[in-house]
Amino acid sequence: MTLTGDFQIAELGDFVAGAVAAGSLPVELGRHESPRLAEIIAHVNKWSINWLADRVIMTAAALVSKSRHR
């Protein structure tokens, strides 16, 4: 699938609120769900999965950096 035109990535609640405020009918195009961070870390610690631990740290660092630049 190819997206054209304007699009955004948003939390569902923010998307719905914005669409309703603009007088539009919100339509969810996609969703990504994952286990809670605590579950991921427990799995990493139990099996010592280094590549996954690396991804968790990189994702957390990116989220912190993103929140500081808002």
PQR file with spaces between the fields and no chain letter, atoms N, CA, C, O and H, PARSE charges and radii, in Angstrom:
ATOM       1  N    MET     1       0.837   -1.158    0.000 -0.4000 1.5000
ATOM       2  CA   MET     1       0.000    0.000    0.000 -0.0000 2.0000
ATOM       3  C    MET     1       0.893    1.237    0.000  0.5500 1.7000
ATOM       4  O    MET     1       1.916    1.270    0.685 -0.5500 1.4000
ATOM       5  N    THR     2       0.515    2.228   -0.752 -0.4000 1.5000
ATOM       6  CA   THR     2       1.243    3.480   -0.810 -0.0000 2.0000
ATOM       7  C    THR     2       0.346    4.612   -0.331  0.5500 1.7000
ATOM       8  O    THR     2      -0.790    4.752   -0.786 -0.5500 1.4000
ATOM       9  H    THR     2      -0.316    2.201   -1.308  0.4000 1.0000
ATOM      10  N    LEU     3       0.858    5.411    0.583 -0.4000 1.5000
ATOM      11  CA   LEU     3       0.122    6.575    1.064 -0.0000 2.0000
ATOM      12  C    LEU     3       0.545    7.786    0.254  0.5500 1.7000
ATOM      13  O    LEU     3       1.733    7.998    0.014 -0.5500 1.4000
ATOM      14  H    LEU     3       1.780    5.297    0.952  0.4000 1.0000
ATOM      15  N    THR     4      -0.409    8.564   -0.155 -0.4000 1.5000
ATOM      16  CA   THR     4      -0.112    9.806   -0.852 -0.0000 2.0000
ATOM      17  C    THR     4      -0.834   10.944   -0.156  0.5500 1.7000
ATOM      18  O    THR     4      -1.785   10.716    0.592 -0.5500 1.4000
ATOM      19  H    THR     4      -1.375    8.392    0.040  0.4000 1.0000
ATOM      20  N    GLY     5      -0.397   12.144   -0.395 -0.4000 1.5000
ATOM      21  CA   GLY     5      -1.029   13.289    0.247 -0.0000 2.0000
ATOM      22  C    GLY     5      -0.538   13.460    1.670  0.5500 1.7000
ATOM      23  O    GLY     5       0.484   12.897    2.059 -0.5500 1.4000
ATOM      24  H    GLY     5       0.376   12.329   -1.002  0.4000 1.0000
ATOM      25  N    ASP     6      -1.273   14.241    2.441 -0.4000 1.5000
ATOM      26  CA   ASP     6      -0.898   14.504    3.828 -0.0000 2.0000
ATOM      27  C    ASP     6      -1.298   13.337    4.713  0.5500 1.7000
ATOM      28  O    ASP     6      -2.392   12.792    4.570 -0.5500 1.4000
ATOM      29  H    ASP     6      -2.104   14.699    2.125  0.4000 1.0000
ATOM      30  N    PHE     7      -0.415   12.951    5.630 -0.4000 1.5000
ATOM      31  CA   PHE     7      -0.751   11.936    6.620 -0.0000 2.0000
ATOM      32  C    PHE     7       0.019   12.240    7.886  0.5500 1.7000
ATOM      33  O    PHE     7       1.011   12.970    7.870 -0.5500 1.4000
ATOM      34  H    PHE     7       0.474   13.395    5.747  0.4000 1.0000
ATOM      35  N    GLN     8      -0.447   11.675    8.974 -0.4000 1.5000
ATOM      36  CA   GLN     8       0.214   11.867   10.252 -0.0000 2.0000
ATOM      37  C    GLN     8       0.172   10.586   11.060  0.5500 1.7000
ATOM      38  O    GLN     8      -0.672    9.717   10.842 -0.5500 1.4000
ATOM      39  H    GLN     8      -1.253   11.082    8.987  0.4000 1.0000
ATOM      40  N    ILE     9       1.094   10.488   11.990 -0.4000 1.5000
ATOM      41  CA   ILE     9       1.102    9.381   12.937 -0.0000 2.0000
ATOM      42  C    ILE     9       0.719    9.981   14.275  0.5500 1.7000
ATOM      43  O    ILE     9       1.352   10.935   14.730 -0.5500 1.4000
ATOM      44  H    ILE     9       1.780   11.194   12.168  0.4000 1.0000
ATOM      45  N    ALA    10      -0.314    9.434   14.917 -0.4000 1.5000
ATOM      46  CA   ALA    10      -0.804   10.005   16.171 -0.0000 2.0000
ATOM      47  C    ALA    10      -1.379    8.917   17.058  0.5500 1.7000
ATOM      48  O    ALA    10      -1.812    7.864   16.590 -0.5500 1.4000
ATOM      49  H    ALA    10      -0.828    8.660   14.548  0.4000 1.0000
ATOM      50  N    GLU    11      -1.372    9.203   18.345 -0.4000 1.5000
ATOM      51  CA   GLU    11      -2.072    8.331   19.286 -0.0000 2.0000
ATOM      52  C    GLU    11      -3.551    8.380   18.937  0.5500 1.7000
ATOM      53  O    GLU    11      -4.047    9.428   18.523 -0.5500 1.4000
ATOM      54  H    GLU    11      -1.021   10.058   18.724  0.4000 1.0000
ATOM      55  N    LEU    12      -4.253    7.292   19.090 -0.4000 1.5000
ATOM      56  CA   LEU    12      -5.651    7.217   18.687 -0.0000 2.0000
ATOM      57  C    LEU    12      -6.512    8.293   19.347  0.5500 1.7000
ATOM      58  O    LEU    12      -7.310    8.944   18.673 -0.5500 1.4000
ATOM      59  H    LEU    12      -3.851    6.441   19.426  0.4000 1.0000
ATOM      60  N    GLY    13      -6.357    8.483   20.653 -0.4000 1.5000
ATOM      61  CA   GLY    13      -7.153    9.490   21.351 -0.0000 2.0000
ATOM      62  C    GLY    13      -6.933   10.896   20.809  0.5500 1.7000
ATOM      63  O    GLY    13      -7.883   11.662   20.647 -0.5500 1.4000
ATOM      64  H    GLY    13      -5.709    7.953   21.200  0.4000 1.0000
ATOM      65  N    ASP    14      -5.669   11.232   20.527 -0.4000 1.5000
ATOM      66  CA   ASP    14      -5.357   12.550   19.965 -0.0000 2.0000
ATOM      67  C    ASP    14      -5.946   12.689   18.569  0.5500 1.7000
ATOM      68  O    ASP    14      -6.468   13.744   18.208 -0.5500 1.4000
ATOM      69  H    ASP    14      -4.897   10.610   20.658  0.4000 1.0000
ATOM      70  N    PHE    15      -5.861   11.618   17.787 -0.4000 1.5000
ATOM      71  CA   PHE    15      -6.380   11.634   16.420 -0.0000 2.0000
ATOM      72  C    PHE    15      -7.896   11.849   16.407  0.5500 1.7000
ATOM      73  O    PHE    15      -8.407   12.671   15.646 -0.5500 1.4000
ATOM      74  H    PHE    15      -5.438   10.761   18.080  0.4000 1.0000
ATOM      75  N    VAL    16      -8.600   11.113   17.248 -0.4000 1.5000
ATOM      76  CA   VAL    16     -10.062   11.225   17.304 -0.0000 2.0000
ATOM      77  C    VAL    16     -10.461   12.623   17.769  0.5500 1.7000
ATOM      78  O    VAL    16     -11.346   13.242   17.179 -0.5500 1.4000
ATOM      79  H    VAL    16      -8.186   10.445   17.866  0.4000 1.0000
ATOM      80  N    ALA    17      -9.820   13.118   18.810 -0.4000 1.5000
ATOM      81  CA   ALA    17     -10.148   14.451   19.330 -0.0000 2.0000
ATOM      82  C    ALA    17      -9.922   15.518   18.264  0.5500 1.7000
ATOM      83  O    ALA    17     -10.750   16.414   18.101 -0.5500 1.4000
ATOM      84  H    ALA    17      -9.100   12.616   19.289  0.4000 1.0000
ATOM      85  N    GLY    18      -8.814   15.432   17.540 -0.4000 1.5000
ATOM      86  CA   GLY    18      -8.521   16.406   16.489 -0.0000 2.0000
ATOM      87  C    GLY    18      -9.514   16.332   15.344  0.5500 1.7000
ATOM      88  O    GLY    18      -9.952   17.359   14.826 -0.5500 1.4000
ATOM      89  H    GLY    18      -8.141   14.704   17.672  0.4000 1.0000
ATOM      90  N    ALA    19      -9.870   15.119   14.949 -0.4000 1.5000
ATOM      91  CA   ALA    19     -10.819   14.946   13.848 -0.0000 2.0000
ATOM      92  C    ALA    19     -12.199   15.469   14.235  0.5500 1.7000
ATOM      93  O    ALA    19     -12.855   16.141   13.438 -0.5500 1.4000
ATOM      94  H    ALA    19      -9.514   14.285   15.369  0.4000 1.0000
ATOM      95  N    VAL    20     -12.638   15.165   15.442 -0.4000 1.5000
ATOM      96  CA   VAL    20     -13.946   15.626   15.899 -0.0000 2.0000
ATOM      97  C    VAL    20     -13.959   17.152   16.009  0.5500 1.7000
ATOM      98  O    VAL    20     -14.934   17.796   15.623 -0.5500 1.4000
ATOM      99  H    VAL    20     -12.106   14.619   16.089  0.4000 1.0000
ATOM     100  N    ALA    21     -12.881   17.726   16.534 -0.4000 1.5000
ATOM     101  CA   ALA    21     -12.796   19.183   16.659 -0.0000 2.0000
ATOM     102  C    ALA    21     -12.846   19.860   15.290  0.5500 1.7000
ATOM     103  O    ALA    21     -13.353   20.975   15.164 -0.5500 1.4000
ATOM     104  H    ALA    21     -12.088   17.203   16.849  0.4000 1.0000
ATOM     105  N    ALA    22     -12.317   19.184   14.262 -0.4000 1.5000
ATOM     106  CA   ALA    22     -12.321   19.735   12.902 -0.0000 2.0000
ATOM     107  C    ALA    22     -13.634   19.426   12.172  0.5500 1.7000
ATOM     108  O    ALA    22     -13.813   19.825   11.022 -0.5500 1.4000
ATOM     109  H    ALA    22     -11.904   18.279   14.365  0.4000 1.0000
ATOM     110  N    GLY    23     -14.546   18.720   12.836 -0.4000 1.5000
ATOM     111  CA   GLY    23     -15.821   18.379   12.211 -0.0000 2.0000
ATOM     112  C    GLY    23     -15.741   17.213   11.248  0.5500 1.7000
ATOM     113  O    GLY    23     -16.587   17.072   10.366 -0.5500 1.4000
ATOM     114  H    GLY    23     -14.401   18.396   13.770  0.4000 1.0000
ATOM     115  N    SER    24     -14.719   16.372   11.413 -0.4000 1.5000
ATOM     116  CA   SER    24     -14.536   15.220   10.524 -0.0000 2.0000
ATOM     117  C    SER    24     -14.911   13.929   11.240  0.5500 1.7000
ATOM     118  O    SER    24     -14.974   13.875   12.468 -0.5500 1.4000
ATOM     119  H    SER    24     -14.032   16.487   12.130  0.4000 1.0000
ATOM     120  N    LEU    25     -15.155   12.911   10.459 -0.4000 1.5000
ATOM     121  CA   LEU    25     -15.385   11.581   10.996 -0.0000 2.0000
ATOM     122  C    LEU    25     -14.044   10.858   11.045  0.5500 1.7000
ATOM     123  O    LEU    25     -13.457   10.602    9.993 -0.5500 1.4000
ATOM     124  H    LEU    25     -15.105   12.955    9.461  0.4000 1.0000
ATOM     125  N    PRO    26     -13.537   10.519   12.239 -0.5600 1.5000
ATOM     126  CA   PRO    26     -12.224    9.876   12.323  0.2800 2.0000
ATOM     127  C    PRO    26     -12.272    8.436   11.826  0.5500 1.7000
ATOM     128  O    PRO    26     -13.210    7.695   12.120 -0.5500 1.4000
ATOM     129  N    VAL    27     -11.256    8.057   11.076 -0.4000 1.5000
ATOM     130  CA   VAL    27     -11.130    6.693   10.569 -0.0000 2.0000
ATOM     131  C    VAL    27      -9.725    6.209   10.893  0.5500 1.7000
ATOM     132  O    VAL    27      -8.746    6.790   10.425 -0.5500 1.4000
ATOM     133  H    VAL    27     -10.494    8.659   10.837  0.4000 1.0000
ATOM     134  N    GLU    28      -9.617    5.160   11.681 -0.4000 1.5000
ATOM     135  CA   GLU    28      -8.327    4.598   12.042 -0.0000 2.0000
ATOM     136  C    GLU    28      -7.832    3.737   10.888  0.5500 1.7000
ATOM     137  O    GLU    28      -8.514    2.803   10.468 -0.5500 1.4000
ATOM     138  H    GLU    28     -10.412    4.688   12.061  0.4000 1.0000
ATOM     139  N    LEU    29      -6.647    4.049   10.377 -0.4000 1.5000
ATOM     140  CA   LEU    29      -6.091    3.299    9.257 -0.0000 2.0000
ATOM     141  C    LEU    29      -5.189    2.161    9.700  0.5500 1.7000
ATOM     142  O    LEU    29      -5.031    1.178    8.976 -0.5500 1.4000
ATOM     143  H    LEU    29      -6.093    4.808   10.718  0.4000 1.0000
ATOM     144  N    GLY    30      -4.609    2.281   10.852 -0.4000 1.5000
ATOM     145  CA   GLY    30      -3.710    1.226   11.304 -0.0000 2.0000
ATOM     146  C    GLY    30      -3.462    1.343   12.794  0.5500 1.7000
ATOM     147  O    GLY    30      -3.750    2.366   13.415 -0.5500 1.4000
ATOM     148  H    GLY    30      -4.737    3.080   11.439  0.4000 1.0000
ATOM     149  N    ARG    31      -2.927    0.283   13.344 -0.4000 1.5000
ATOM     150  CA   ARG    31      -2.646    0.257   14.781 -0.0000 2.0000
ATOM     151  C    ARG    31      -1.493   -0.709   15.020  0.5500 1.7000
ATOM     152  O    ARG    31      -1.380   -1.745   14.365 -0.5500 1.4000
ATOM     153  H    ARG    31      -2.693   -0.548   12.839  0.4000 1.0000
ATOM     154  N    HIS    32      -0.651   -0.348   15.962 -0.4000 1.5000
ATOM     155  CA   HIS    32       0.442   -1.235   16.363 -0.0000 2.0000
ATOM     156  C    HIS    32       0.340   -1.424   17.866  0.5500 1.7000
ATOM     157  O    HIS    32       0.296   -0.451   18.619 -0.5500 1.4000
ATOM     158  H    HIS    32      -0.743    0.494   16.494  0.4000 1.0000
ATOM     159  N    GLU    33       0.302   -2.658   18.296 -0.4000 1.5000
ATOM     160  CA   GLU    33       0.252   -2.953   19.720 -0.0000 2.0000
ATOM     161  C    GLU    33       1.418   -3.861   20.065  0.5500 1.7000
ATOM     162  O    GLU    33       1.815   -4.708   19.266 -0.5500 1.4000
ATOM     163  H    GLU    33       0.337   -3.448   17.684  0.4000 1.0000
ATOM     164  N    SER    34       1.959   -3.683   21.248 -0.4000 1.5000
ATOM     165  CA   SER    34       3.052   -4.527   21.704 -0.0000 2.0000
ATOM     166  C    SER    34       2.871   -4.790   23.190  0.5500 1.7000
ATOM     167  O    SER    34       2.067   -4.132   23.851 -0.5500 1.4000
ATOM     168  H    SER    34       1.636   -2.994   21.898  0.4000 1.0000
ATOM     169  N    PRO    35       3.619   -5.750   23.713 -0.5600 1.5000
ATOM     170  CA   PRO    35       3.536   -6.009   25.151  0.2800 2.0000
ATOM     171  C    PRO    35       3.998   -4.777   25.944  0.5500 1.7000
ATOM     172  O    PRO    35       4.686   -3.907   25.411 -0.5500 1.4000
ATOM     173  N    ARG    36       3.613   -4.721   27.202 -0.4000 1.5000
ATOM     174  CA   ARG    36       4.085   -3.646   28.078 -0.0000 2.0000
ATOM     175  C    ARG    36       5.604   -3.735   28.217  0.5500 1.7000
ATOM     176  O    ARG    36       6.180   -4.817   28.107 -0.5500 1.4000
ATOM     177  H    ARG    36       3.054   -5.428   27.634  0.4000 1.0000
ATOM     178  N    LEU    37       6.242   -2.601   28.456 -0.4000 1.5000
ATOM     179  CA   LEU    37       7.695   -2.553   28.577 -0.0000 2.0000
ATOM     180  C    LEU    37       8.191   -3.502   29.666  0.5500 1.7000
ATOM     181  O    LEU    37       9.217   -4.158   29.488 -0.5500 1.4000
ATOM     182  H    LEU    37       5.774   -1.722   28.545  0.4000 1.0000
ATOM     183  N    ALA    38       7.488   -3.582   30.776 -0.4000 1.5000
ATOM     184  CA   ALA    38       7.892   -4.480   31.866 -0.0000 2.0000
ATOM     185  C    ALA    38       7.937   -5.937   31.404  0.5500 1.7000
ATOM     186  O    ALA    38       8.822   -6.687   31.815 -0.5500 1.4000
ATOM     187  H    ALA    38       6.654   -3.049   30.921  0.4000 1.0000
ATOM     188  N    GLU    39       6.999   -6.340   30.559 -0.4000 1.5000
ATOM     189  CA   GLU    39       6.991   -7.707   30.031 -0.0000 2.0000
ATOM     190  C    GLU    39       8.173   -7.945   29.095  0.5500 1.7000
ATOM     191  O    GLU    39       8.793   -9.008   29.125 -0.5500 1.4000
ATOM     192  H    GLU    39       6.280   -5.730   30.225  0.4000 1.0000
ATOM     193  N    ILE    40       8.479   -6.952   28.267 -0.4000 1.5000
ATOM     194  CA   ILE    40       9.617   -7.079   27.347 -0.0000 2.0000
ATOM     195  C    ILE    40      10.916   -7.209   28.136  0.5500 1.7000
ATOM     196  O    ILE    40      11.756   -8.054   27.827 -0.5500 1.4000
ATOM     197  H    ILE    40       7.976   -6.088   28.243  0.4000 1.0000
ATOM     198  N    ILE    41      11.077   -6.363   29.163 -0.4000 1.5000
ATOM     199  CA   ILE    41      12.308   -6.391   29.962 -0.0000 2.0000
ATOM     200  C    ILE    41      12.433   -7.706   30.724  0.5500 1.7000
ATOM     201  O    ILE    41      13.530   -8.254   30.831 -0.5500 1.4000
ATOM     202  H    ILE    41      10.394   -5.676   29.414  0.4000 1.0000
ATOM     203  N    ALA    42      11.327   -8.217   31.253 -0.4000 1.5000
ATOM     204  CA   ALA    42      11.374   -9.507   31.954 -0.0000 2.0000
ATOM     205  C    ALA    42      11.829  -10.610   31.007  0.5500 1.7000
ATOM     206  O    ALA    42      12.609  -11.480   31.395 -0.5500 1.4000
ATOM     207  H    ALA    42      10.436   -7.772   31.166  0.4000 1.0000
ATOM     208  N    HIS    43      11.348  -10.578   29.769 -0.4000 1.5000
ATOM     209  CA   HIS    43      11.742  -11.576   28.764 -0.0000 2.0000
ATOM     210  C    HIS    43      13.224  -11.437   28.423  0.5500 1.7000
ATOM     211  O    HIS    43      13.945  -12.430   28.326 -0.5500 1.4000
ATOM     212  H    HIS    43      10.715   -9.871   29.453  0.4000 1.0000
ATOM     213  N    VAL    44      13.667  -10.194   28.244 -0.4000 1.5000
ATOM     214  CA   VAL    44      15.077   -9.941   27.932 -0.0000 2.0000
ATOM     215  C    VAL    44      15.971  -10.438   29.057  0.5500 1.7000
ATOM     216  O    VAL    44      16.986  -11.090   28.814 -0.5500 1.4000
ATOM     217  H    VAL    44      13.081   -9.388   28.323  0.4000 1.0000
ATOM     218  N    ASN    45      15.584  -10.122   30.302 -0.4000 1.5000
ATOM     219  CA   ASN    45      16.404  -10.521   31.443 -0.0000 2.0000
ATOM     220  C    ASN    45      16.419  -12.032   31.638  0.5500 1.7000
ATOM     221  O    ASN    45      17.442  -12.596   32.025 -0.5500 1.4000
ATOM     222  H    ASN    45      14.759   -9.592   30.500  0.4000 1.0000
ATOM     223  N    LYS    46      15.304  -12.686   31.376 -0.4000 1.5000
ATOM     224  CA   LYS    46      15.233  -14.131   31.575 -0.0000 2.0000
ATOM     225  C    LYS    46      16.125  -14.876   30.585  0.5500 1.7000
ATOM     226  O    LYS    46      16.820  -15.823   30.956 -0.5500 1.4000
ATOM     227  H    LYS    46      14.473  -12.227   31.061  0.4000 1.0000
ATOM     228  N    TRP    47      16.102  -14.443   29.325 -0.4000 1.5000
ATOM     229  CA   TRP    47      16.822  -15.162   28.285 -0.0000 2.0000
ATOM     230  C    TRP    47      18.110  -14.474   27.838  0.5500 1.7000
ATOM     231  O    TRP    47      18.805  -14.983   26.958 -0.5500 1.4000
ATOM     232  H    TRP    47      15.538  -13.674   29.024  0.4000 1.0000
ATOM     233  N    SER    48      18.439  -13.326   28.428 -0.4000 1.5000
ATOM     234  CA   SER    48      19.638  -12.567   28.082 -0.0000 2.0000
ATOM     235  C    SER    48      19.730  -12.342   26.571  0.5500 1.7000
ATOM     236  O    SER    48      20.691  -12.763   25.926 -0.5500 1.4000
ATOM     237  H    SER    48      17.875  -12.912   29.142  0.4000 1.0000
ATOM     238  N    ILE    49      18.731  -11.683   26.028 -0.4000 1.5000
ATOM     239  CA   ILE    49      18.665  -11.418   24.592 -0.0000 2.0000
ATOM     240  C    ILE    49      19.274  -10.029   24.351  0.5500 1.7000
ATOM     241  O    ILE    49      18.591   -9.011   24.465 -0.5500 1.4000
ATOM     242  H    ILE    49      17.950  -11.341   26.551  0.4000 1.0000
ATOM     243  N    ASN    50      20.554  -10.009   24.020 -0.4000 1.5000
ATOM     244  CA   ASN    50      21.285   -8.750   23.923 -0.0000 2.0000
ATOM     245  C    ASN    50      20.755   -7.827   22.837  0.5500 1.7000
ATOM     246  O    ASN    50      20.656   -6.620   23.059 -0.5500 1.4000
ATOM     247  H    ASN    50      21.108  -10.836   23.927  0.4000 1.0000
ATOM     248  N    TRP    51      20.414   -8.357   21.676 -0.4000 1.5000
ATOM     249  CA   TRP    51      19.943   -7.485   20.594 -0.0000 2.0000
ATOM     250  C    TRP    51      18.620   -6.818   20.973  0.5500 1.7000
ATOM     251  O    TRP    51      18.385   -5.666   20.609 -0.5500 1.4000
ATOM     252  H    TRP    51      20.495   -9.338   21.495  0.4000 1.0000
ATOM     253  N    LEU    52      17.750   -7.534   21.705 -0.4000 1.5000
ATOM     254  CA   LEU    52      16.483   -6.947   22.121 -0.0000 2.0000
ATOM     255  C    LEU    52      16.704   -5.905   23.216  0.5500 1.7000
ATOM     256  O    LEU    52      16.044   -4.866   23.227 -0.5500 1.4000
ATOM     257  H    LEU    52      17.942   -8.470   22.001  0.4000 1.0000
ATOM     258  N    ALA    53      17.619   -6.177   24.126 -0.4000 1.5000
ATOM     259  CA   ALA    53      17.962   -5.194   25.158 -0.0000 2.0000
ATOM     260  C    ALA    53      18.477   -3.918   24.505  0.5500 1.7000
ATOM     261  O    ALA    53      18.148   -2.816   24.944 -0.5500 1.4000
ATOM     262  H    ALA    53      18.155   -7.021   24.117  0.4000 1.0000
ATOM     263  N    ASP    54      19.276   -4.064   23.466 -0.4000 1.5000
ATOM     264  CA   ASP    54      19.805   -2.920   22.732 -0.0000 2.0000
ATOM     265  C    ASP    54      18.661   -2.105   22.103  0.5500 1.7000
ATOM     266  O    ASP    54      18.669   -0.875   22.160 -0.5500 1.4000
ATOM     267  H    ASP    54      19.543   -4.959   23.109  0.4000 1.0000
ATOM     268  N    ARG    55      17.695   -2.786   21.515 -0.4000 1.5000
ATOM     269  CA   ARG    55      16.552   -2.094   20.899 -0.0000 2.0000
ATOM     270  C    ARG    55      15.721   -1.353   21.941  0.5500 1.7000
ATOM     271  O    ARG    55      15.258   -0.241   21.687 -0.5500 1.4000
ATOM     272  H    ARG    55      17.688   -3.784   21.469  0.4000 1.0000
ATOM     273  N    VAL    56      15.528   -1.958   23.110 -0.4000 1.5000
ATOM     274  CA   VAL    56      14.757   -1.312   24.177 -0.0000 2.0000
ATOM     275  C    VAL    56      15.453   -0.021   24.606  0.5500 1.7000
ATOM     276  O    VAL    56      14.809    1.017   24.759 -0.5500 1.4000
ATOM     277  H    VAL    56      15.904   -2.861   23.316  0.4000 1.0000
ATOM     278  N    ILE    57      16.769   -0.091   24.799 -0.4000 1.5000
ATOM     279  CA   ILE    57      17.528    1.094   25.215 -0.0000 2.0000
ATOM     280  C    ILE    57      17.491    2.167   24.136  0.5500 1.7000
ATOM     281  O    ILE    57      17.299    3.345   24.439 -0.5500 1.4000
ATOM     282  H    ILE    57      17.292   -0.934   24.675  0.4000 1.0000
ATOM     283  N    MET    58      17.672    1.774   22.882 -0.4000 1.5000
ATOM     284  CA   MET    58      17.657    2.754   21.793 -0.0000 2.0000
ATOM     285  C    MET    58      16.281    3.405   21.644  0.5500 1.7000
ATOM     286  O    MET    58      16.188    4.606   21.390 -0.5500 1.4000
ATOM     287  H    MET    58      17.828    0.817   22.635  0.4000 1.0000
ATOM     288  N    THR    59      15.221    2.624   21.800 -0.4000 1.5000
ATOM     289  CA   THR    59      13.864    3.168   21.703 -0.0000 2.0000
ATOM     290  C    THR    59      13.597    4.133   22.848  0.5500 1.7000
ATOM     291  O    THR    59      13.041    5.210   22.631 -0.5500 1.4000
ATOM     292  H    THR    59      15.297    1.648   22.006  0.4000 1.0000
ATOM     293  N    ALA    60      13.984    3.760   24.064 -0.4000 1.5000
ATOM     294  CA   ALA    60      13.783    4.643   25.215 -0.0000 2.0000
ATOM     295  C    ALA    60      14.555    5.946   25.032  0.5500 1.7000
ATOM     296  O    ALA    60      14.031    7.021   25.322 -0.5500 1.4000
ATOM     297  H    ALA    60      14.435    2.885   24.240  0.4000 1.0000
ATOM     298  N    ALA    61      15.790    5.858   24.557 -0.4000 1.5000
ATOM     299  CA   ALA    61      16.596    7.065   24.335 -0.0000 2.0000
ATOM     300  C    ALA    61      15.968    7.954   23.265  0.5500 1.7000
ATOM     301  O    ALA    61      15.962    9.177   23.404 -0.5500 1.4000
ATOM     302  H    ALA    61      16.216    4.984   24.322  0.4000 1.0000
ATOM     303  N    ALA    62      15.445    7.358   22.210 -0.4000 1.5000
ATOM     304  CA   ALA    62      14.800    8.136   21.149 -0.0000 2.0000
ATOM     305  C    ALA    62      13.553    8.831   21.667  0.5500 1.7000
ATOM     306  O    ALA    62      13.300    9.984   21.318 -0.5500 1.4000
ATOM     307  H    ALA    62      15.450    6.364   22.097  0.4000 1.0000
ATOM     308  N    LEU    63      12.771    8.152   22.493 -0.4000 1.5000
ATOM     309  CA   LEU    63      11.560    8.759   23.044 -0.0000 2.0000
ATOM     310  C    LEU    63      11.889    9.908   23.984  0.5500 1.7000
ATOM     311  O    LEU    63      11.195   10.925   23.984 -0.5500 1.4000
ATOM     312  H    LEU    63      12.976    7.215   22.777  0.4000 1.0000
ATOM     313  N    VAL    64      12.937    9.761   24.783 -0.4000 1.5000
ATOM     314  CA   VAL    64      13.358   10.843   25.678 -0.0000 2.0000
ATOM     315  C    VAL    64      13.822   12.034   24.852  0.5500 1.7000
ATOM     316  O    VAL    64      13.462   13.174   25.146 -0.5500 1.4000
ATOM     317  H    VAL    64      13.501    8.935   24.783  0.4000 1.0000
ATOM     318  N    SER    65      14.611   11.778   23.834 -0.4000 1.5000
ATOM     319  CA   SER    65      15.102   12.845   22.966 -0.0000 2.0000
ATOM     320  C    SER    65      13.955   13.559   22.266  0.5500 1.7000
ATOM     321  O    SER    65      13.950   14.786   22.157 -0.5500 1.4000
ATOM     322  H    SER    65      14.904   10.852   23.595  0.4000 1.0000
ATOM     323  N    LYS    66      12.981   12.784   21.792 -0.4000 1.5000
ATOM     324  CA   LYS    66      11.828   13.353   21.107 -0.0000 2.0000
ATOM     325  C    LYS    66      11.026   14.251   22.041  0.5500 1.7000
ATOM     326  O    LYS    66      10.594   15.331   21.639 -0.5500 1.4000
ATOM     327  H    LYS    66      12.984   11.788   21.880  0.4000 1.0000
ATOM     328  N    SER    67      10.823   13.818   23.281 -0.4000 1.5000
ATOM     329  CA   SER    67      10.025   14.606   24.222 -0.0000 2.0000
ATOM     330  C    SER    67      10.740   15.880   24.626  0.5500 1.7000
ATOM     331  O    SER    67      10.082   16.863   24.966 -0.5500 1.4000
ATOM     332  H    SER    67      11.174   12.941   23.608  0.4000 1.0000
ATOM     333  N    ARG    68      12.057   15.897   24.599 -0.4000 1.5000
ATOM     334  CA   ARG    68      12.818   17.103   24.941 -0.0000 2.0000
ATOM     335  C    ARG    68      12.775   18.144   23.839  0.5500 1.7000
ATOM     336  O    ARG    68      12.963   19.333   24.097 -0.5500 1.4000
ATOM     337  H    ARG    68      12.591   15.098   24.323  0.4000 1.0000
ATOM     338  N    HIS    69      12.528   17.706   22.610 -0.4000 1.5000
ATOM     339  CA   HIS    69      12.534   18.622   21.471 -0.0000 2.0000
ATOM     340  C    HIS    69      11.159   19.154   21.114  0.5500 1.7000
ATOM     341  O    HIS    69      11.004   19.797   20.076 -0.5500 1.4000
ATOM     342  H    HIS    69      12.376   16.741   22.401  0.4000 1.0000
ATOM     343  N    ARG    70      10.176   18.907   21.928 -0.4000 1.5000
ATOM     344  CA   ARG    70       8.818   19.395   21.641 -0.0000 2.0000
ATOM     345  C    ARG    70       8.660   20.808   22.068  0.5500 1.7000
ATOM     346  O    ARG    70       7.585   21.385   21.906 -0.5500 1.4000
ATOM     347  H    ARG    70      10.302   18.384   22.771  0.4000 1.0000
